[in-house]
Amino acid sequence: MVEILTAAEIARGREAGALVAEILRTLRDRTEVGTNLLDIDRWAREMITEAGAQSCYVDYAPSFGRGPFGHHICTGVNDAVLHGLPHDRTLADGDLLTLDLAVSLGGIAADSAISFIVGGSRPAESVAMIEATERALSAGIAAARPGNRVGDISHAIGSVLRAAGYPINTQFGGHGIGSTMHQDPHVSNNGRRGTGYKLRPGLLLALEPWVMADTAELVTDADGWTLRSATGCRTAHSEHTIAITEDGAEILTLPR
């Protein structure tokens, strides 16, 4: 289903997006060497509840996971890039952590992800990967204009990731979002210009470039959810929810 939102619904999407951004910023600020992933999940739950919002993850049970997910945020460490199930793990200096959060507020969902390095270490490979996903996300957002097509976004994202030297997996990517977290159209992280669904004002999309250092192959962890790089290499993931407007893309998941 492709959902086109009204102006009032987009306004509620702005509120949901601002909440997601604020929670992610707070979690990043609180995360340090010695933080446990289960603490991050607990902090997310507390902030979501306090805001009167609903988690999009707790009851989420798609065909590709061993559902329901049962937690409030995805936490991926180092080689875990998508759907990271929070568990009893203490973070170490230099760990590359991805936090992926989706909430619904006022009946509209917003979804965002950030990757950052824990502690004072700055491994060059990790920094480069994070920066590549952020540049790819910016390129995808710039291509998200009314009259363009989903393939234009995918091509823009893929061009940046390829130029940075990363293999691209197209099994999982961005997606439509609105009254539910995952909707059509699928937004691959690689594609051809001028193909796919035509963008129109009122469409909300979650764009999410993600990469693995030396492979495009994923493996599923024993928990049935966490997707890891097949080679054990490091990974990174960046995501924003945007609204297509008459003037281009409006990023909804920015802190106020």
N, C-alpha and C positions, 0 to 999 in steps of 0.2 A: 504494500500500500504506500502510495506517495501522498503525503498530507500537506496541504497548503493552509497556512495559518492566517487568522485574521489579525488585524492590528492589536486588538486586545490580547489575543493569545501570545503574540510576539512580545508584548509588554510583560506578560507573566514569564516568558522565556528569559527576558533580561533579568528578572528577579532570581530565577533559578540559576542562571549562569553566574550572576554575581555571588550567589551563595557558594556554588561549587568553587569558584576562584578563591574566595575568602578562606574556605576550609582547606584547600590545597596549600595556600600560602601559610596558614597557621601550622599545618602539619609539617611543612618543610622547615619552618622556623623552630619547631619543637624537636625535630628529629636530630639526633646526635649519635656519636659512637656510644654503644651500650643500649640504645633504644631497641625494644622488642617489637616485632611486627604486630603482635597482638595488642600492644599498647596503641599503635597507630590506628588499628581498627576500632578500638574502644573510643579513642578521641574522636574519630570520624562519626561514630554512632552518637556520641553525646552532642556534637555540634549539629548534626542533622536533626535530632530530636528536639533540641532547644529551639531551632529555627521553625519548627512545625512542618518540616519537609518529610519526604518519604525516600528511603533508599530504593534505587532501581535494581539492587543486586541481591538482597537477602533472599527473595523468593524466586530469583531468576533461574530457570531450568531449561536452557536450550538443548538441542539435540547433540551439540558438540561437547557438552560438559556433563559431569556427574552431579546433577543438580538435586535440590536447590543449592545455590552458591553458599548461602548461610552467613555471609559477612557483608560489611558495609563499604569496603574499598578493596581494590586490587593492589597487591604489593608485590612487585617483581624485583628480585635482587640479582644483579650481574647477568647470568645467562637466562633468566626468566623474563620474558618480554611482554606476554599477554596473559590476562586472566589469572594473575598470581594470587593464589589462595593464601590469605594470612595464616601464619603458623608460628610456633614457638621458635623464633630465630632472633638472635641478638646481632645488631648491625656492627660491623667493624670499620675502621678507618679505611677509606678508599673504596668501599662498596658503592656500586652504581645502583641506585634505587629508583624505580618507577612507581608512581602513585597514579592510579586511574580511578576517577570518581564520577558517578552519575547519580543525580537526585531529581526528584519530581517535586515541584512547588506550585501550587495553584493549578495542578493538572497538566503542567508542561515540564518536560524533562530537559536537562542540560548535562553535557558529558565533556570531561576534559582530563588530560593526562600530562604529567610533568616527569622528567628524569633529572636527577641531580646526584652529585657525589657526596657521600657522607664523610664528615670529618675534614681534616686539613689536607689530605692527599689530593693530588690532581693528576691522575694518570692521563697521559696525553691521548691515548686511544679513546678513553671514555669521554674526555672533553670534546674530541673531534666528532664522535658519534652523536652526542647530544646536540652539538651545534648544527650538524647536518640535518637532523630531524627538524630542528627549529627553522632552519632556512627553507627546507622543503615545505613546512607548514605555511610559512609566509608566502611562498610561491603559489601554493594551492589556493590560499585565500585571495591573492591578487587575481587569480584566474576565475574566481567565483562571481561572475557578473551576469545579470539577466541577459538572456539571448545566447550566452555560451552554453556549452554542454558539459556533462559530467566528465567526459573524456578529456576536456581541456584542463580540468583540475587534475585529473590523474596524470596527464602528460607533464604538467608543470611540476608536480611532486616527484614523479619518476625521473625527470631530467636532472633535478638537483641531487637525488640519491645516487644516480648512476655516475654523475660527474664526480661525486665524492668517493666513488669506487666500491659502493656497497651492493651486494646482491639484493634483489627485491623479491619478496614473497607476496603473491597476490591472493592467497587464500583468505586473509583477513585484511580489512581496510576500514575506510570511513563508511558512513551510512546516514540515511535520513533519520530525523529525530523530531519528536513533537509530543503528542499525547502519550506515546510510548517511547522507550529508549531506542529500540532498533527497528527501523523502517526502511523501505526502499526510498531512493535508489542506493545500491551499493556503490561506494566510491573507492575503486582500486587505487593502490599506490603506484600504479604504472598503467599507461593507456595511450590511446591515440586521440589527437585533436579532432574535434568535430563529430565525435561519436557519443552515443548514450543520451540519457534524459536531458531535455532542454531546461535550463535553469529559469525560474520565474520568481518574482517577488512573493514572499510569504513562505518560501521553502526554507526549512532549517536543516543544516547538515552538520554532522560531526566529522571533521577531517582529522586523520590520525596517521601521519607518517611514522613508521617504525622500521628499525633495521637490526640486523645481526652482523657482526664484524666480518665473518668469512663464509657464511652459508645462507642459503634461502630455505633451508629445511628445518621444520619444527618437529619437536617430539613432545608428547604429553606426559606430564609427571604422573607419579603413582597416585597423586591425590585426585586425578581425573579432571583437573581444571587447568593447572599451570602449564603454559606452553613455553618450552625452552628451546634454545638453539641446539641443533643436533650435534654440533661439535663442542659444545660447552663454552663457546666464545661469548663475549659480552654483547649486550643489546641496549637499545635506547628507544624511547617512544615519546612523542609529543602530540597533543591533541587540543583542539578548540571546537566549540560549537559556534556556528555562524548562522546568521539570517541573511538570505538573499533579499536585497532591497532594490528600489529603482536605481540607486546610485552605485550599487556594488555590494560588497559583503560587510556586514556589521558583526564584529566579534562579540559574542554574548558572555564568554567565560573569561573576562578580564576583571581583576580586582578594581573596586571603586576607590 
